[in-house]
Amino acid sequence: MNITKKIVIAGAGAVVLLAGGGVAYASVNAPVAPKVTVEQAIDLAKKQVPGAWVSGVDHDDDGTWDVDLVKGDVEHELKLDANTGKVLTNAPEKADAETETDDDD
C-alpha cells in the first residue's frame, strides 16, 4: 500500500506541474491588446487621407491595424502600428470600375 500511495502522490504532482506549465505558457503567449484603439486608428488614417470614408478595419496578429479608405475613385490601404499609431504604409490604388455590361445582345 505504501507504493500505491507514492504513485498517487507522484501522479498528482505531475498533474499540478503540467497544469501550471499550461497556465504559464498561456500567459506568455496571450494576445496583447493594442495601445491604439480602433477609433484612434481610424482617426490617424483619416488624417493621412482627408475626406475619405472607411471601407474596412482589421487588427492583425502582427500588431498592426489595417485601415482601408476610399476617396473618389482611389482606394487607400494603410497599415498602422497598433502600439504607436505610426503609419507604416499607405498604398493608394485606383478603384476597379464595377460596371455591368449586357453581353446578351
Secondary structure, 3 states (H helix, E strand, C coil): CHHHHHHHHHHHHHHHHHHHHHHHHHHHCCCCCCCCCHHHHHHHHHHHCCCCEEEEEEECCCCEEEEEEEECCEEEEEEEECCCCCEEEEEEEECCCCCCCCCCC
